[in-house]
Amino acid sequence: MSKQTELNELIERYIAVWNETDAPRRRALIAQVFTEDADFLDPLTHAYGHDGIDAMIAAMQQRFPAHRVSRHGDIDAFQDRVRFAWRLAPVDADAPDAMRAQGTDFGVVADGRLCKLTGFFDPMPEAPVQKKHGWSVDSFAAFWAKPNPALVPRALAPDVVGYWPGSEPVRGVDAYTQRIAELIAMVPDFRLEVAEHAANGDCVFIRWIARGSLDDAPFEFTGVDRVRVRDGLVAENRIFCDHPLIQVLAASHSRQRAAV
């Protein structure tokens, strides 16, 4: 078998990973496609190893259950580097909640498997919900009823700062978006309900109720966001919550930063 044929089969298995919804079969494919210490990075998430990549893909499948990833165009490669384009599209082209996206991935191959992969969106994913840019309590509630990290940047000021309990401030649109993506990847069914809110000058206080499940155990807890708004965009957000899940998220983020 030629090297190009082996590479084509590797990328086809990579695409198959994104479309495999049976968890054991997906894990088996991941082991075939990625090295144990594989590093996956795109504008919305940063995943490490087989566990992290599996959680990331499972979260995507739950968010877009009637969609499929496909490769299009040729595979470019030299030495241990590979480049290929992909598309995300609904199985039913007329689906009302269809998400369509496309982009290019750049990978590094080691011993026949991907050890590093970096993805770029072209254009960034968009969804029919919340097409209007900006932030409001209503958009906050709509987002957390059906969270999608691709929608986060449109609500943020370029110099946004986020304060999560137990971790260093998150600065800038990319870092802020990544933190939201990490939470959703960790808890794919995480949802927030707005219980009450009040405004004082340029600050909005939102008391919310969080629900979801972690390690198959359901949870429910409350917290408060203090959102400072500038020109219709979030300039600062301080989260007040002492639930252990927030500490787990902070610890996970710290481990990922240390591994970079």
PLY file of the C-alpha trace (Angstrom):
ply
format ascii 1.0
element vertex 260
property float x
property float y
property float z
element edge 259
property int vertex1
property int vertex2
end_header
0.00 0.00 0.00
1.41 3.41 -0.97
1.98 6.18 1.55
-0.66 8.34 -0.16
-3.21 5.52 0.07
-2.46 5.05 3.77
-2.86 8.78 4.33
-6.17 8.86 2.45
-7.46 6.01 4.60
-6.31 7.77 7.79
-8.22 10.94 6.90
-11.30 8.94 5.92
-11.20 7.27 9.35
-10.80 10.71 10.92
-13.97 11.89 9.17
-15.71 8.68 10.25
-14.86 9.46 13.89
-16.95 12.64 13.73
-19.94 10.72 12.36
-19.78 7.66 14.61
-22.46 7.97 17.30
-21.90 4.57 18.93
-19.56 5.39 21.83
-17.48 2.15 21.88
-17.01 2.17 18.10
-16.10 5.88 18.21
-13.48 5.22 20.89
-12.02 2.39 18.80
-11.79 4.68 15.79
-10.18 7.41 17.87
-7.49 4.95 18.95
-6.84 4.11 15.29
-6.71 7.75 14.17
-4.99 9.59 17.05
-1.89 8.95 19.13
-2.46 8.65 22.88
-1.07 12.16 23.48
-2.79 13.77 20.48
-3.44 17.51 20.63
-6.54 18.91 18.87
-7.04 22.67 18.57
-9.62 24.78 16.75
-11.16 28.22 17.42
-13.76 26.73 19.77
-11.97 24.08 21.78
-8.67 22.50 22.77
-8.74 18.76 23.44
-5.99 16.42 24.64
-5.66 12.67 24.30
-8.31 10.08 23.49
-10.61 11.07 26.38
-10.60 14.76 25.55
-11.15 14.20 21.82
-13.96 11.74 22.47
-15.72 14.19 24.81
-15.37 16.99 22.26
-16.85 14.92 19.43
-19.67 13.58 21.61
-20.60 17.15 22.55
-20.69 18.19 18.90
-22.89 15.23 18.00
-25.31 16.05 20.80
-25.48 19.69 19.73
-26.02 18.83 16.05
-27.62 15.35 16.06
-28.86 15.38 12.46
-25.64 16.59 10.85
-22.71 14.87 9.16
-19.10 15.82 8.50
-17.66 15.12 5.06
-14.32 15.72 3.38
-14.17 17.64 0.11
-11.33 18.35 -2.27
-7.93 16.69 -2.36
-5.64 15.81 0.53
-2.36 17.75 0.45
0.66 16.24 2.19
4.43 16.42 2.45
6.76 14.70 4.92
4.64 14.32 8.10
2.21 17.18 7.38
-1.29 16.91 5.94
-3.99 19.37 4.93
-7.61 18.69 3.96
-10.95 20.50 3.83
-14.22 19.44 5.47
-17.85 20.42 5.65
-20.57 20.11 8.29
-24.10 19.93 6.89
-27.51 18.59 7.94
-28.61 15.18 6.75
-31.93 16.83 5.83
-31.04 19.89 3.76
-34.39 21.50 4.65
-34.02 21.08 8.42
-35.13 24.33 10.14
-32.27 24.30 12.69
-29.58 23.39 10.16
-26.00 24.34 10.95
-23.62 24.53 8.04
-19.89 25.10 8.29
-16.73 24.39 6.42
-13.04 24.70 7.07
-9.54 23.32 6.69
-7.59 21.08 9.05
-3.80 20.86 9.28
-2.36 17.71 10.85
0.93 16.14 11.86
1.25 12.37 11.42
3.41 10.13 13.61
3.61 6.36 13.07
0.49 6.36 10.93
-1.70 8.36 13.34
-2.46 12.03 13.93
-0.49 13.50 16.83
-1.47 17.13 16.24
-4.39 18.66 14.41
-5.34 22.33 14.02
-8.67 23.30 12.50
-9.78 26.58 10.92
-13.34 27.63 10.12
-14.06 29.28 6.78
-16.42 30.94 7.39
-17.07 30.68 11.13
-20.14 28.56 11.90
-23.42 30.40 12.10
-26.81 29.27 13.29
-30.25 30.69 12.57
-30.73 31.51 16.26
-29.62 34.93 17.46
-28.54 36.32 14.11
-28.50 39.83 15.55
-25.19 40.72 17.14
-25.08 42.11 20.65
-26.01 41.03 24.14
-29.19 41.20 26.21
-30.80 39.18 28.97
-33.06 37.63 26.33
-30.07 36.60 24.19
-28.34 35.23 27.32
-31.42 33.10 28.09
-31.75 31.94 24.46
-28.08 30.99 24.25
-28.08 28.89 27.42
-31.32 27.17 26.40
-29.38 25.77 23.40
-25.69 26.61 23.85
-23.43 26.90 20.82
-19.90 28.29 21.34
-19.85 29.62 17.77
-22.37 32.27 18.86
-20.31 33.56 21.79
-17.99 36.03 19.98
-20.83 38.10 18.56
-21.87 39.15 22.10
-18.37 40.14 23.32
-16.36 43.34 23.28
-12.81 42.83 21.91
-11.28 43.50 25.34
-13.78 41.41 27.29
-12.67 40.07 30.67
-14.33 37.11 32.38
-13.92 36.23 36.05
-14.65 32.59 36.90
-14.31 31.45 40.52
-11.05 29.67 41.24
-9.10 30.68 38.14
-7.22 33.57 36.59
-9.22 36.16 34.61
-10.08 35.18 31.05
-9.12 38.00 28.68
-10.14 38.49 25.07
-12.76 37.00 22.79
-10.85 33.82 21.92
-10.03 32.88 25.51
-13.55 33.69 26.68
-15.09 31.61 23.90
-12.75 28.71 24.67
-13.80 28.71 28.32
-17.47 28.42 27.33
-16.58 25.64 24.88
-14.69 23.78 27.61
-17.73 23.89 29.89
-20.07 22.60 27.18
-17.60 19.88 26.17
-17.35 18.77 29.80
-21.14 18.86 30.35
-22.92 18.63 26.96
-26.39 18.92 28.52
-25.48 22.00 30.60
-28.34 24.52 30.56
-29.11 27.77 32.39
-32.51 29.22 33.19
-32.81 32.91 34.07
-34.60 33.12 37.43
-34.49 36.90 37.85
-32.43 39.89 36.75
-31.92 43.57 37.53
-29.93 46.42 36.02
-27.88 49.15 37.69
-26.24 51.59 35.28
-24.18 49.61 32.77
-24.30 46.44 34.90
-26.88 43.67 34.69
-27.26 41.11 37.47
-28.68 37.73 36.47
-29.57 35.00 38.94
-29.70 31.72 37.08
-30.45 28.06 37.71
-28.05 25.54 36.16
-29.09 22.01 35.28
-27.36 19.09 33.63
-25.51 15.90 34.45
-21.90 14.99 35.18
-20.69 11.38 35.33
-24.33 10.31 34.82
-25.37 12.19 37.99
-27.92 15.00 37.50
-27.28 18.34 39.19
-29.07 21.61 39.83
-27.57 24.72 41.42
-27.80 28.50 41.28
-25.42 31.36 40.73
-25.21 34.99 39.68
-23.58 36.73 36.71
-22.75 40.42 36.94
-22.46 41.54 33.34
-21.04 44.97 32.45
-22.25 46.06 29.04
-20.57 48.59 26.74
-22.10 49.56 23.39
-24.38 46.55 23.53
-21.54 44.05 24.08
-20.22 42.24 27.16
-17.14 44.06 28.42
-16.86 42.21 31.72
-18.57 39.27 33.39
-18.12 38.17 37.00
-19.60 34.84 37.98
-20.53 34.22 41.60
-21.05 30.52 42.34
-19.47 28.03 44.75
-20.74 24.79 43.19
-18.02 22.09 42.80
-18.59 21.93 39.02
-17.21 25.45 38.66
-14.11 24.39 40.59
-13.74 21.31 38.36
-13.89 23.53 35.27
-11.27 25.86 36.73
-8.98 22.95 37.58
-9.39 21.46 34.10
-8.53 24.79 32.50
-5.44 25.15 34.70
-4.23 21.66 33.68
-4.68 22.46 30.01
-2.75 25.72 30.37
0.06 23.89 32.15
0.24 21.30 29.38
0.63 23.90 26.61
0 1
1 2
2 3
3 4
4 5
5 6
6 7
7 8
8 9
9 10
10 11
11 12
12 13
13 14
14 15
15 16
16 17
17 18
18 19
19 20
20 21
21 22
22 23
23 24
24 25
25 26
26 27
27 28
28 29
29 30
30 31
31 32
32 33
33 34
34 35
35 36
36 37
37 38
38 39
39 40
40 41
41 42
42 43
43 44
44 45
45 46
46 47
47 48
48 49
49 50
50 51
51 52
52 53
53 54
54 55
55 56
56 57
57 58
58 59
59 60
60 61
61 62
62 63
63 64
64 65
65 66
66 67
67 68
68 69
69 70
70 71
71 72
72 73
73 74
74 75
75 76
76 77
77 78
78 79
79 80
80 81
81 82
82 83
83 84
84 85
85 86
86 87
87 88
88 89
89 90
90 91
91 92
92 93
93 94
94 95
95 96
96 97
97 98
98 99
99 100
100 101
101 102
102 103
103 104
104 105
105 106
106 107
107 108
108 109
109 110
110 111
111 112
112 113
113 114
114 115
115 116
116 117
117 118
118 119
119 120
120 121
121 122
122 123
123 124
124 125
125 126
126 127
127 128
128 129
129 130
130 131
131 132
132 133
133 134
134 135
135 136
136 137
137 138
138 139
139 140
140 141
141 142
142 143
143 144
144 145
145 146
146 147
147 148
148 149
149 150
150 151
151 152
152 153
153 154
154 155
155 156
156 157
157 158
158 159
159 160
160 161
161 162
162 163
163 164
164 165
165 166
166 167
167 168
168 169
169 170
170 171
171 172
172 173
173 174
174 175
175 176
176 177
177 178
178 179
179 180
180 181
181 182
182 183
183 184
184 185
185 186
186 187
187 188
188 189
189 190
190 191
191 192
192 193
193 194
194 195
195 196
196 197
197 198
198 199
199 200
200 201
201 202
202 203
203 204
204 205
205 206
206 207
207 208
208 209
209 210
210 211
211 212
212 213
213 214
214 215
215 216
216 217
217 218
218 219
219 220
220 221
221 222
222 223
223 224
224 225
225 226
226 227
227 228
228 229
229 230
230 231
231 232
232 233
233 234
234 235
235 236
236 237
237 238
238 239
239 240
240 241
241 242
242 243
243 244
244 245
245 246
246 247
247 248
248 249
249 250
250 251
251 252
252 253
253 254
254 255
255 256
256 257
257 258
258 259
